[in-house]
Amino acid sequence: MSIKVMRPIASWLVARPQNAVIGLAGTLLLPFAQIISGTVMALLVFKHGAAVAAAQGAVATAILAVISLLVSASVSQVLGNALLIWVPVILLVVMMRGWRSLTLTLQVTVIAAMLITLGFYAVLGDPNVFWGEILLRISDSFRDMGLTQHADILVEERDIIAPQMTVLVVITTWSLYAVVLLLGYAVYRTLPGITGNFGLFRDLNFGRVLALTMAVASVIAMLTGAVWLQNFAFVIFALFWLQGLAIIHWLHAQKRVPLAVVILVYALIPLLNALLVMGLAVVGYIDAWFGFRTRKPAI
């Protein structure tokens, strides 16, 4: 299904300030709010700029806060969700509007993810201890909700899960915000009269510098056995999944694969999450070195 089916909704959201406020407030309460409400905020920033979109977000948050008070719900949770979902999205779109480049913006976010990964080890020393405590708190929450079996499993597997948490959190967080940025940009481009073009997703390329960084880090990690460096290299590699997905879109644009293949890939992501993401990362990483999309087809 084409993203253009979103055009009437996008046009309605940007038509009047009250529409934007309703859209932001309503989507913040929906399941998968980080993706849906984040996409709405990205659309508004692309169309109206950060100041206007942030003001509309503030009004939407205030309305939800008042409603929360009336129904004795948590106001702090509303404020926390709004800040966590909207602020990073606003920053990303501001960067993209300023640099006028989708690729540069995502390249910078990859560098930020790399620095955050290193930051975990620089600040915490051993993140496993930190994540172990977090997992215990989560298990306590499960017990409070009556999910005793889930809590027991989490405690029993804590030593296995904790070492993977840093990588998992960085990759998942980066992927969510990157996808929201791309969705917001795609919906924005469906609006009539839009002339601003910051590049196409199907042309995304993280470049050989990041690919080389991953390769060097992997070799050093293998020689030294440094766990932090192994995780650092893996984070870089995994983020290439988005470039792999871009290649699928490029192949469709070149009429080399049908739309059904693109739809199938998206449909399989929730089912084959880790496996499919790693497969796309392999494709994206190889493309960073060999530039398949820049090669002319053989005659």
PyMOL commands that set and color helices and strands:
alter all, ss='L'
color gray80, all
select helices_A, chain A and resi 3-15+17-27+33-48+50-70+75-99+102-124+127-144+148-156+158-188+201-203+207-224+227-239+241-253+259-268+273-290+292-294
alter helices_A, ss='H'
color red, helices_A
deselect
rebuild
show_as cartoon
